[in-house]
């Protein structure tokens, strides 16, 4: 593949949204939860605006802490507050949380079973800053640490439900944060997030797309386009990377002729790897499977739409994988 250009976005840019959306669902949900739960505190590493935690800060300034540009201090402060009975939400960029503060999350949080909820903003290929700010390996890193629950929500509906359930569940969580204008894809009146459970969000008989995060929204659109070509595509949404819904994935895969996995993450160590591991262990590894994700490289600067198209995370690429059984990125 030849890169012929590099359209760079501006500082703090968030992708424009077509269709219904919510603004800062993480911060607004945390603000409402804190009205009735005085254990909840919020911490950031000087990324209040870019982590969407400002609605919480404005309503509960006495429970908001800015640790400065020091992710290790942010996590240690969260762990300390958890040790004295608080439910600590630590929010900043995912790249800095999962790389700079990794040892602090492993020892001070997970090993200590601290009630810390790590909120990783701008995960995957969603910001214009390039390899220093893109958390392309965060799911692989966090799933490798024992006693950490790892979640990649699909949309605003699911992110609200995830934050609510995390606040009420003991232990250390890593949650990918969809910030800014977050699309609404799932129906809040019928969708019910459960930790460790996958959900079939579209039935189909020929091809199965197994997806996580916002790639599920694109998988649903690709399924619609595939239907126009006479291909029936089912979509299984897997929000919880750890604990992983092994039985749910195997049951979904069993009825499909071909599989496609889709994630906004490196192909190393993320959802696609998990699916293949479980299929292999179950003796079901013979089914043709395309893994859509990011190749092993640092990725360039650019707007989200530009990078999605360049690296094959967009709807046309998913549709081609489902209909024609090929993905050439």
N, C-alpha and C positions, 0 to 999 in steps of 0.2 A: 504494500500500500504506500502511495506517495502523498505526503502532506503538501498541499499546494497553497495553503494560506493559514492564517491564524487570527480569527476575529476575536479580539479580547474584549471582555465585558468590563464594567466599571466596578469600583470598590463597593462592596455590599450588594451587588446586583442580585436580584432574585428573578427567576424565570416568570414571564407573563403567563397568566392562566386563562384558558378558554373554558367557560362553563362555571358552575358553582364553586365557590372556595370560601375558606375561613382565613382570617388574619391571625397569626401567632396563636394557634390552638394550644401549644404547650404552656405558654405564659398565662393565658386566660384560664386554662383548666387548673393550673397550680394556684392561681389567685383564688378561685372559688373553693378549692379543697381546703385551703388554709383558713378560710372563714370559720370552718367548724372543726379544724384539727390544728391546735396550736403547737403541735410537735413539728410541723413542717417549716423548714428553713430553706433559703435559696442562696447559692454561692456561685460566683462567676469569676473568671480570670480576665477581668476588664473587657468582657465581651457581652455586656448587658444588651446592647442594641441588637447585636448579630446573633444572639442566642434566643431572642424572643422572651426573655425573662422579665422585661420591664413592666408588664401588667402586674406581676406579683410584687415587684419592688415598690410600685406606686401605691399599692393597697396595703402592703405590710413592710414598711421601711425598717422597722425594728427587727425584722427577721431576714434581712437581705444583707449579704456580705460580698464585697469586692476584694478578692485576694490579690489583685494586680496581675500583671502579665507574668504569672508564675503558676503553671498548671499543677506542679507538684504540691505547692502550698495549698492550692484550691482543694485538691483531693485529701490532703492531710487534715485540713480544716473541716472538711465534710466528715471524715472518719472520726475526728475528735468529737464533733457535735453529735454524731450518731451514738458514740459511746456514752454520752450523758442523756440519752433518751430521745434525741431528735430524729426526724426523718429528713435526711439531707439530700437535696437535689442540687447537683453540681453541673453547671451548664457552660460549655464553651465549644470551640471548634473540635470536631472529632479527631482531626489529625494530631493536635497537640495533646489531647487527653490520652489517646491510645498509644502514642509514641513516647512523649516526654514523661508522662506520669504513670507509665505502665507498672513499674515496680511498686509504686505507692498504691495503685489499685489492687495489685495482686496480694500484697502483704497487709497493708493497713485496712483494706476493705474486704476482699474476698476471704483471705485466710482468717480474718477476725470476725467474719460473718456480720460485718457492719451494715447497718440499714442505710446504705448510700445508693442513690439513683444517679448514675452518670448519664448525662444527656449530651450526646455527641452531635453537634450541629454541622451542617454542610458535609454530610457523609458521601463518599463515593465521588462520582464525576459531576458535581453540581455547582462548583464555584469557578470563577475565571482566573484564579491565581496560580494554577500550575501545580507541579509536583510537591512543593513545600507545604501546600495547604490542602491538598486532596487526600482524604482518608480512604484510600482504595483497598486497604488491607485490614481495616478495623474489625470486620466480622471474624476473619481468620484469627487475628490476635486475641480477641476477647473470648472466642469460643474455646481457646486453648487453656484458659485459666479455670480451675475448678471452682464450683460454687458461684458462678456468675450466670445470671439469666440474660440472654442476648436477644433483642427484639428489633425488627426492621419493619415499622408500620407502613401501610399502604397509602393512607390519606389522612385528612383532618379527623374524620370520624374515628378511625382506629387509633390515631395518636391520642385523642382525648380519652378513649377507653383504656389505653395502655397506661397513661400517666395516672389515671384514677386507680387502676388495679395495682400498680406498682407502689403507690402511696400506702396501700392497705395490706401489702404483702411484705413480710420480713425478708431481709437479705440484700445482696448487692445486685444491681441491675445495670446493664448497658443498653441504652435506648437510642437508636438513631432518630435525630430530630429533624423533621421537615419544617422549615421555618418560612417566615414571610407569608405570602399568599399560598395557602396550601389547598390543593383541589379536594373537593368532596366527591368521592366515588362510591363508597359503601353507604347503604341506607341505615341510619342510626336506629330506626325503629325495628329493624330485623337483624342487623349484624350484631354479634355478641362475641367480643374477643375473649379468648381463654388462653392462659399461659400454656404453651406446649402443644397447642392444637392447630392443625392445618384446617383450611376450610375450602371446600369446592364451591367456587363462586360462579362457575359456568359449567354446565354439563356438555359433554361432547364425546364422540365415539372413536374417531380416527386418530387424532393426535392429542397428546396431553402436554400443556404448558404448565410447568411447576415454577412458580415465581415468588419473589419476596420484595418487600418495599414498594416503591412507586412503580416498579416494573410490572406489578400486577395490573395496574390501570392500563398500561400499554398492551399487556397480554390480552385483556378483554377487548380492546379495540382491534387488535390483530385477529382475534377469533371472529369478530364481526366481518372483517375483510376476507378472511379465509372462507367463510360461509358463502360469499359471493362466487367463490371458485369451486364450490361443491365439496369443501373439506370441513368436516365436523370437528371442532376443536374444543376440548374441555380445559378449564383453568383451575388449578389448585393453588390457592394463596397460602404461603407458609410464613407467617409473621415471626414466629419464634424459631430462631436458629438454634438456640439451646435453652431448655431441653427440646430435642428434635422429635417431631411426630413421625416416628419410623412407621408405625402401623398405618397411619393415614396416607403416607406417601406410597407405600407398597400396595395398598388397596387401590389407590387411584391409578397407579402405573399398570397394574395387572390387566386392565381392560383396554389399553391403548396399543396401537401398532407401532407408533413412534413417540418419542418424548423430546421436549425442548425445555431446558432450564433457563431461567432469565433472572439476572441480578445486576445491580449497580455496584459492582465490586470486582476485584480480580478473580479470574477463574481459579486461582490457587486458594484453596482453603475455605471457600464460601459455600453457598447453597448447592451449586452444581457438584462440587466435590462431595458434599454430604450425601446427596441423592445417589451418586454412583457408589459410594462406600456402602450404603444400605442395600442397594440393589445387588451388589456383589456378595455381600454377606448373606443375603437371602437366596442366592443362587438364581437371580433374575437379571444378570448383567448382559444378557445377549440381545436385549432390545436396542435398536438404533436410537442414539441420544445425541442431541446437539446441545452444547453448553454455551449459552450466550452470556458473556461477561467481558472483563477487560484483560487484555494480554499482559504478559510479564514485562512491564516497562514503566518508566515514569511518563506521565501524560502531560501534554502541553497546556498552555493557557488558552482560554477561549470561552465563549458563552455556552450555556448548557445545550441549547439547540444545535449549535455548531459541533460540539464535541460528541453529542449523542449520535448525530448522523455520521461523523467521521469514524466512530468506533463501533457502530452497529448496535446501539442500544435503542434505536428509534423504532416506531411502529412498522415502517416498511420492512426493516430488517427482520423483525419478529414474524411478520406475515410471510416473507419469503422462506424463512426457516420452517414455518408450519406447513405451507402449501407445497413447496418444492424440495424441502429437506436439505437445504444448504444455507450456510452462513459463512461469508468469505472474509470476515474481518479478523 
